[in-house]
Amino acid sequence: MFRKLLFLFLLHFTLGVFCQNMGATNAPNILFILADDLGYTDLSCMGSTFYETPHIDRIANEGTIFTNGYAASRVCSPSRATIMTGKFTARHDITVHIGSPSGEAWRKRNRFTKLLPAEYTHHLRHEYITLPEALKKVGYQTFFAGKWHLGDKGSWPEDHGFDINVGGWTSGGPRGGFFSPYQNPNLENKKDGENLSHRLAEETVAFIQNNNPHKTGKPFFAFLSFYAVHSPIQTSQDKWKKYRDKAVKQGVAESAYEMGKFLPIRQTQDNPVYAGLVEQMDEGVGKVLNALDELGLEKNTIIVFTSDNGGVAAGDNFSTSNKPLRAGKGYQFEGGIREPYFIKVPGLSKGGEKIDYPVCGADFYPTLLDLAGVEKLPDEHKDGISLLPLVKGANLPERSLIWHFPHYGNQGGEPSSIIRRGDFKLIYYHEDGRKELYDLKKDLGETTNLSKENLDKVEQLETELFGYLTEVGAKYATPDPAYSESAARAFLHKMRYEKMPALERQRLEILSKDFKPNADWWGSMTTLD
């Protein structure tokens, strides 16, 4: 705490120098847009032929596309903590979504696994200097809208550097669904049937209008954190019909699921409810982009777009497919961690340029400080690096990215740690110590395990991985003495022979002409006004 107070004290004095050298109105504004559970191929610009996302595509087409962009985790809370801190998950110790059971409490989930998940930190630590705190202390107006999921009251956005918080609280999902009335203590209900994604976008627009740098002389940092496209997946009736008709026109596959190790995994993008949810989020993005244009701020506003983990191919609503990537949210494979990752920097971005250098959520903190002309804080963003040289056309030296997940994903992932360096990715499984090595340049779908043919590479990466985990004091899952192999077999039998057929029937029901949701969540007809 003393270190944090000292930092804030020193920044108070450097603020005047910062403003004098840069000119407050010339400092770039920052709009950070974070989707929830959006997969790597859930956007038109990333290869989807089913979902339609023209406004998000605009950010990619006008900015820089990092084709090897990663979330810091396969689930939400750890990734979000990394964005705020610039630290890998093992270092900040939020290693699973906050609220997930650990230790013996995990047995209540009836997953019958060999290990008991590790303990973890349940809130964003206050001793960290977060990205919004760093920007706030050099003159930025800070704003947060949407999903937070980084702790209970006392560890909400306003407790970590945001001047204004609209809708951010303890819950990781949209309580009450995607249509008002919401069940959110930080989001007032205004009009029944209002769409949540549109509302969060409108709140962001209102903040920008009320804090227009042309009038205030201060730049803004607006963090728009959609609850979409998290479960429960819901859309309006007109969106469902649009995408139902599109799916039928494209041709409905006879089957859409394959059995993974624990759960069925979706292989097709043809869910019209999910597609409508994606488009409504995209419309929200369009509202904010249009406001920047109308206010004349687009030429001095940095825009970031990414997601917190992969698309949900298994578990929850089994909503989408991340192919050609393997699996999805909760998994150790690319479908769980690789994301859309766009940065638009006016005057620097070449427009649609693709960069293959591997980057991750920890890099946003130092990159945005660098782009804002603010001195970086290497003692804070210890695992991230500034990507400004890449945006400028220069190269960066090879470095390693590390993921640590000593838990079982609700979606079927396993306790494992990962390291990627260059084209090679090593997965270490904590159940039995087995290892998988993939050459992602040649095998994006992770179909061929090269560990036995590349023992030197495995040893090199494993040594670096566990050296880092030891350095930061990483926690691990432990054997469950109550593990029952027969119970585990019964669970898998049920998933294969009961759950998977039920999912296939549900998919066809949603695509039928007479489909109606069990609950009344059709919401209002969507409009762009």
C-alpha positions in Angstrom: 0.0 0.0 0.0 2.9 2.4 0.8 4.4 1.7 -2.6 1.0 2.5 -4.3 0.6 5.7 -2.3 4.1 6.8 -3.2 3.4 6.2 -6.8 0.2 8.3 -6.7 2.0 11.1 -4.9 4.7 11.3 -7.5 2.2 11.1 -10.4 0.5 14.2 -8.9 3.6 16.2 -9.6 4.3 14.7 -13.0 0.8 15.5 -14.2 1.6 19.2 -14.8 4.7 18.2 -16.8 2.7 15.7 -18.8 0.0 18.3 -19.7 2.5 20.9 -20.5 4.5 18.7 -22.8 1.6 17.0 -24.6 -1.2 19.4 -24.2 -4.2 17.8 -22.6 -6.5 18.1 -25.6 -3.8 16.5 -27.8 -3.5 13.4 -25.6 -5.3 10.5 -27.4 -8.6 9.3 -26.1 -8.9 5.5 -25.5 -11.9 3.4 -26.2 -11.4 -0.2 -25.0 -14.2 -2.7 -26.1 -14.2 -6.1 -24.5 -16.6 -8.8 -25.6 -17.5 -11.7 -23.3 -17.0 -15.3 -24.6 -16.6 -14.1 -28.2 -14.7 -16.7 -30.3 -11.8 -16.2 -32.7 -14.0 -16.8 -35.8 -17.2 -15.2 -34.5 -16.7 -12.1 -36.6 -17.2 -11.6 -40.3 -13.7 -10.2 -40.6 -12.3 -13.3 -38.9 -13.9 -15.7 -41.3 -17.5 -16.3 -40.2 -19.9 -16.7 -43.0 -22.9 -16.8 -40.7 -22.5 -14.0 -38.1 -22.7 -10.4 -39.4 -20.5 -7.8 -37.6 -19.9 -4.8 -39.9 -19.1 -2.3 -37.1 -16.5 -4.5 -35.4 -15.2 -5.3 -38.8 -14.6 -1.6 -39.3 -12.3 -1.5 -36.3 -10.3 -4.3 -37.8 -10.3 -2.9 -41.3 -9.1 0.5 -40.1 -6.7 -0.8 -37.5 -4.2 -3.5 -36.9 -5.2 -7.2 -36.7 -3.0 -9.3 -34.5 -3.7 -12.8 -35.9 -1.9 -14.5 -33.0 -3.8 -12.5 -30.3 -4.6 -14.3 -27.1 -6.6 -13.8 -24.0 -4.7 -14.4 -20.8 -6.9 -17.3 -19.8 -9.5 -19.7 -21.1 -12.1 -18.1 -18.8 -13.2 -14.6 -18.0 -12.1 -13.3 -14.6 -8.4 -14.2 -15.0 -8.3 -12.6 -18.4 -9.9 -9.4 -17.2 -7.5 -9.1 -14.2 -4.6 -9.4 -16.6 -5.9 -6.6 -18.8 -6.2 -4.4 -15.7 -2.7 -5.4 -14.3 -0.5 -6.4 -17.1 0.3 -9.6 -15.2 -0.1 -13.3 -16.3 -2.7 -15.2 -14.3 -0.3 -17.2 -12.1 1.2 -13.9 -10.9 -2.0 -12.1 -9.9 -3.5 -15.5 -8.7 -7.0 -15.1 -10.1 -6.7 -18.3 -12.1 -10.4 -19.2 -12.7 -13.6 -17.3 -12.9 -14.4 -15.8 -9.5 -17.1 -17.9 -7.8 -15.9 -21.2 -9.1 -15.5 -23.8 -6.3 -12.1 -25.0 -5.3 -10.9 -27.9 -3.1 -13.5 -30.3 -1.8 -16.3 -27.9 -2.7 -15.7 -28.9 -6.3 -17.3 -32.3 -5.7 -20.7 -30.6 -5.5 -20.5 -30.1 -9.3 -20.6 -33.9 -9.8 -17.9 -33.9 -12.4 -16.0 -36.8 -10.8 -12.5 -35.6 -11.6 -9.1 -36.9 -10.5 -8.0 -33.6 -9.0 -9.4 -31.0 -6.7 -9.0 -27.5 -8.2 -6.5 -25.1 -6.6 -7.4 -22.2 -4.3 -7.2 -18.7 -5.8 -7.6 -15.0 -5.1 -11.3 -13.9 -5.2 -10.8 -10.2 -6.0 -8.5 -7.8 -7.9 -5.9 -6.9 -5.4 -5.9 -3.3 -4.3 -2.2 -2.9 -4.0 -1.9 -3.2 -7.8 -1.8 0.0 -9.8 -4.4 -0.7 -12.5 -4.4 0.6 -16.0 -7.3 3.0 -15.3 -5.5 4.3 -12.2 -2.4 4.9 -14.1 -4.3 6.8 -16.8 -6.5 8.7 -14.3 -3.5 10.1 -12.5 -2.1 11.7 -15.7 -5.4 13.5 -16.5 -7.7 10.9 -18.0 -11.4 10.8 -17.3 -12.2 7.1 -16.7 -15.4 5.3 -17.4 -16.6 1.7 -17.2 -19.7 0.1 -18.5 -20.8 -3.6 -18.4 -19.3 -6.8 -17.0 -16.7 -6.6 -14.3 -16.5 -9.9 -12.4 -13.4 -9.1 -10.4 -14.7 -9.2 -6.9 -17.6 -8.3 -4.6 -18.5 -4.8 -3.4 -15.4 -3.0 -2.4 -13.6 -4.4 -5.4 -15.8 -3.0 -8.2 -14.7 -0.7 -11.0 -14.9 2.5 -8.9 -12.5 0.9 -6.4 -9.9 0.3 -9.1 -9.6 3.6 -10.9 -12.8 4.2 -12.8 -14.6 7.6 -12.1 -17.9 6.2 -13.4 -19.2 2.7 -13.2 -22.4 1.7 -15.1 -23.4 -2.0 -14.7 -20.2 -3.4 -13.3 -20.5 -5.5 -10.2 -20.0 -9.0 -8.7 -21.9 -11.1 -11.2 -20.2 -12.5 -14.3 -23.4 -13.0 -16.2 -26.3 -10.7 -17.2 -28.7 -11.3 -14.3 -32.2 -10.9 -15.6 -31.0 -11.6 -19.2 -30.3 -9.3 -22.2 -33.6 -7.4 -22.0 -34.8 -5.0 -19.3 -35.8 -5.3 -16.5 -32.3 -6.2 -15.5 -31.2 -7.5 -12.1 -28.2 -5.3 -11.8 -27.7 -3.0 -8.8 -25.5 -0.7 -10.9 -27.8 -0.4 -13.9 -31.1 1.4 -13.6 -34.1 -0.1 -15.5 -35.4 2.5 -17.8 -37.6 0.8 -20.4 -38.9 -2.7 -20.4 -37.7 -4.7 -23.4 -34.6 -2.5 -23.8 -31.6 -4.4 -25.1 -28.6 -4.6 -22.7 -25.9 -4.3 -25.3 -27.5 -1.3 -26.8 -28.0 0.3 -23.4 -24.3 -0.2 -22.4 -23.3 1.4 -25.7 -25.7 4.3 -25.1 -24.2 4.9 -21.6 -20.8 4.9 -23.2 -21.9 7.5 -25.8 -23.4 9.7 -23.0 -20.1 9.6 -21.1 -18.2 10.6 -24.2 -20.6 13.4 -25.0 -20.5 14.7 -21.4 -16.7 14.5 -21.3 -15.9 15.7 -24.8 -12.2 16.6 -24.7 -12.9 19.5 -27.0 -14.8 21.0 -24.1 -13.2 19.6 -21.0 -9.6 19.7 -22.2 -9.1 16.2 -20.8 -8.8 12.9 -22.6 -11.0 10.0 -21.7 -10.5 6.3 -21.2 -13.8 4.5 -21.8 -14.0 0.8 -21.1 -17.1 -0.8 -22.7 -17.3 -4.3 -21.4 -20.2 -6.1 -23.0 -22.1 -8.9 -21.2 -22.7 -10.3 -24.6 -22.2 -13.0 -25.8 -22.3 -14.7 -22.4 -25.1 -17.1 -21.5 -28.0 -17.1 -21.3 -28.1 -16.5 -25.1 -31.1 -14.4 -26.0 -32.1 -12.2 -28.9 -35.1 -10.5 -30.4 -37.6 -12.4 -32.6 -36.6 -10.5 -35.7 -33.0 -11.4 -35.3 -33.8 -15.0 -34.7 -35.9 -15.1 -37.9 -33.2 -13.4 -39.9 -30.5 -15.9 -38.9 -32.9 -18.9 -38.9 -33.7 -18.2 -42.6 -30.0 -17.7 -43.3 -29.0 -21.0 -41.7 -31.7 -22.8 -43.7 -30.5 -21.1 -46.9 -26.9 -22.1 -46.3 -28.0 -25.7 -45.6 -28.5 -27.3 -42.1 -26.0 -30.0 -41.3 -27.4 -33.3 -40.1 -25.3 -33.2 -37.0 -23.3 -30.5 -35.2 -21.5 -32.1 -32.2 -18.6 -34.3 -31.6 -17.7 -35.9 -28.3 -14.7 -34.3 -26.4 -13.0 -35.9 -23.5 -15.7 -34.8 -21.0 -18.5 -33.0 -23.0 -19.9 -32.7 -26.5 -18.3 -29.9 -28.6 -20.1 -27.9 -31.2 -18.7 -28.0 -34.7 -21.0 -25.6 -36.6 -22.0 -22.0 -36.6 -25.7 -22.1 -37.2 -27.4 -21.0 -34.0 -29.8 -18.1 -34.9 -30.2 -17.0 -31.3 -26.5 -16.7 -30.7 -26.1 -15.0 -34.1 -28.7 -12.4 -33.1 -26.9 -11.8 -29.8 -23.7 -11.2 -31.7 -25.3 -8.8 -34.1 -26.9 -6.8 -31.3 -23.5 -6.4 -29.7 -22.1 -5.2 -33.0 -24.9 -2.7 -33.3 -23.9 -1.4 -29.9 -20.3 -1.0 -31.2 -21.7 0.9 -34.1 -23.5 3.4 -31.8 -20.2 4.3 -30.1 -18.2 4.5 -33.4 -20.9 6.8 -34.9 -20.7 9.0 -31.8 -17.0 9.4 -32.2 -17.5 10.4 -35.8 -20.2 12.9 -35.0 -18.2 14.5 -32.3 -15.0 14.7 -34.4 -13.1 12.5 -32.1 -12.3 9.6 -34.3 -8.9 11.0 -35.4 -7.7 11.2 -31.8 -9.1 8.1 -30.3 -7.3 4.8 -30.0 -9.7 1.9 -30.2 -9.1 -1.6 -28.9 -11.3 -4.6 -29.5 -10.9 -8.1 -28.1 -12.6 -10.9 -26.1 -11.8 -12.4 -22.7 -11.8 -16.1 -23.8 -12.8 -18.4 -26.6 -16.3 -19.0 -27.9 -18.5 -21.4 -26.0 -18.4 -24.6 -28.1 -19.1 -26.9 -25.0 -20.9 -26.2 -21.8 -23.2 -23.3 -21.0 -25.4 -23.0 -24.2 -23.0 -24.9 -26.5 -23.4 -21.8 -28.7 -20.7 -21.6 -31.4 -17.8 -23.3 -33.2 -14.3 -21.9 -33.2 -13.1 -24.0 -36.2 -10.5 -24.2 -37.6 -9.3 -23.8 -34.0 -9.8 -26.7 -31.6 -12.5 -26.7 -28.8 -13.4 -23.4 -27.1 -14.0 -21.6 -23.8 -12.5 -23.4 -20.9 -10.1 -25.5 -22.9 -6.3 -25.5 -23.1 -6.5 -25.5 -26.9 -6.4 -22.5 -29.3 -10.2 -22.3 -29.4 -10.1 -21.5 -25.7 -7.5 -18.8 -25.7 -7.0 -17.3 -29.1 -9.1 -14.2 -29.7 -10.0 -11.3 -32.1 -7.4 -8.7 -31.2 -7.5 -5.3 -32.9 -5.9 -2.0 -32.1 -6.7 1.1 -34.2 -4.2 3.9 -33.7 -5.0 7.0 -35.8 -2.1 8.1 -37.8 -0.2 4.8 -37.3 -2.5 1.9 -38.2 -2.3 1.1 -41.8 -5.8 -0.3 -42.1 -6.4 -4.0 -42.0 -2.7 -4.8 -41.6 -2.1 -8.2 -40.1 0.7 -8.9 -37.6 1.6 -12.5 -36.8 3.7 -11.8 -33.7 2.1 -13.6 -30.7 0.5 -11.1 -28.3 -1.8 -11.3 -25.3 -4.0 -9.5 -22.8 -1.0 -8.5 -20.6 0.3 -6.3 -23.4 -2.6 -3.8 -23.5 -1.4 -2.0 -20.3 2.1 -1.0 -21.4 0.9 -0.5 -25.0 -1.8 2.0 -24.1 0.6 3.9 -21.7 3.1 4.0 -24.6 0.5 5.2 -27.1 -0.7 7.9 -24.6 2.8 9.2 -24.1 2.8 8.1 -20.5 5.9 6.6 -18.8 5.5 2.9 -18.5 5.4 1.1 -15.1 7.5 -2.1 -15.5 7.0 -3.0 -11.8 3.3 -3.3 -12.5 2.8 -4.7 -16.0 5.6 -7.2 -15.4 4.5 -9.8 -18.0 3.3 -7.4 -20.8 5.2 -5.6 -23.4 4.4 -2.5 -25.5 3.2 -3.4 -29.0 3.9 0.1 -30.3 7.0 -0.9 -32.2 4.9 -3.5 -34.1 2.2 -1.0 -35.0 5.0 1.3 -36.3 6.4 -1.5 -38.5 9.4 -2.5 -36.4 10.1 -6.0 -35.0 10.2 -7.3 -31.4 12.3 -10.1 -30.1 10.8 -13.5 -29.5 9.3 -14.0 -26.1 7.2 -16.6 -24.2 3.5 -16.4 -23.3 2.3 -18.4 -20.3 -1.1 -19.6 -19.1 -1.8 -21.4 -15.8 -5.2 -23.0 -15.1 -5.1 -25.5 -12.1 -8.8 -26.1 -12.5 -11.4 -28.0 -14.5 -13.3 -25.8 -16.9 -17.1 -25.9 -16.8 -16.9 -26.5 -20.5 -14.6 -29.6 -20.3 -11.0 -28.2 -20.1 -8.4 -29.9 -17.9 -6.0 -28.6 -15.2 -3.0 -27.6 -17.3 -0.3 -25.0 -17.8 0.8 -23.7 -21.3 3.7 -22.0 -22.8 4.0 -20.7 -26.3 7.3 -19.5 -27.7 7.7 -18.9 -31.4 5.5 -21.4 -33.3 5.6 -24.1 -30.6 3.0 -24.5 -27.9 3.5 -26.9 -25.0 0.6 -28.1 -22.8 1.5 -29.7 -19.5 -1.4 -31.7 -17.9 -1.5 -31.8 -14.1 -3.5 -35.0 -13.8 -0.7 -37.2 -15.0 2.2 -35.1 -16.2 1.6 -35.9 -19.8 2.7 -33.3 -22.4 1.5 -32.2 -25.8 3.6 -30.1 -28.2 2.1 -28.5 -31.3 3.6 -26.5 -34.1 0.9 -23.9 -34.6 2.3 -22.6 -37.8 1.8 -26.0 -39.5 -1.0 -27.3 -37.3 -3.4 -24.6 -36.2 -6.0 -27.2 -35.3 -3.7 -29.0 -32.9 -4.2 -32.4 -34.4 -0.6 -33.8 -34.2 1.2 -34.1 -30.9 4.9 -33.7 -31.6 6.2 -34.2 -28.0 7.8 -37.6 -28.6 9.7 -36.5 -31.7 11.0 -33.2 -30.1 12.2 -34.1 -26.6 14.7 -31.3 -26.5 12.1 -28.7 -27.3 9.7 -30.2 -24.7 12.4 -30.1 -22.1 13.4 -26.5 -23.0 9.8 -25.2 -22.8 8.9 -27.2 -19.7 11.9 -25.9 -17.8 11.0 -22.3 -18.7 7.3 -22.8 -17.9 7.9 -24.2 -14.4 10.7 -21.8 -13.7 8.2 -19.0 -14.1 5.5 -20.8 -12.1 7.9 -21.3 -9.3 9.1 -17.7 -9.4 5.5 -16.4 -9.0 4.4 -19.0 -6.4 1.8 -20.6 -8.6 -0.8 -22.9 -6.9 -1.7 -26.4 -8.2 -4.6 -28.8 -8.2 -4.3 -31.7 -5.8 -5.4 -35.4 -6.0 -8.9 -36.2 -4.8 -8.8 -39.2 -2.5 -12.5 -39.7 -3.1 -12.1 -40.0 -6.8 -14.3 -42.8 -8.3 -13.4 -44.2 -11.7 -16.8 -45.9 -12.0 -18.6 -42.6 -11.3 -16.4 -40.9 -13.9 -17.3 -43.5 -16.5 -21.0 -43.1 -15.7 -20.7 -39.3 -16.2 -19.0 -39.7 -19.6 -21.6 -42.3 -20.7 -24.4 -39.9 -19.8 -22.7 -37.0 -21.8 -22.2 -39.2 -24.9 -25.5 -41.0 -25.0 -27.9 -38.6 -23.4 -26.5 -35.1 -23.5 -25.2 -35.1 -27.1 -28.5 -36.4 -28.6 -30.4 -33.9 -26.6 -28.2 -31.1 -27.9 -28.8 -32.2 -31.5 -32.6 -32.2 -30.9 -32.4 -28.7 -29.3 -30.4 -27.3 -32.2 -33.0 -28.5 -34.8 -35.9 -27.1 -32.6 -34.2 -23.7 -32.6 -34.0 -23.9 -36.3 -37.6 -24.9 -36.8 -40.3 -22.4 -38.1 -42.4 -22.8 -35.0 -39.6 -22.2 -32.4 -40.5 -20.2 -29.3 -38.2 -19.8 -26.3 -39.3 -21.5 -23.0 -39.1 -18.1 -21.3 -40.3 -14.8 -22.6 -37.0 -13.3 -23.6 -37.8 -12.2 -27.2 -37.4 -8.6 -26.0 -38.2 -5.6 -28.1 -37.7 -5.3 -31.9 -34.1 -4.1 -32.5 -33.5 -0.7 -33.8 -30.4 1.4 -34.5 -31.9 4.7 -33.1 
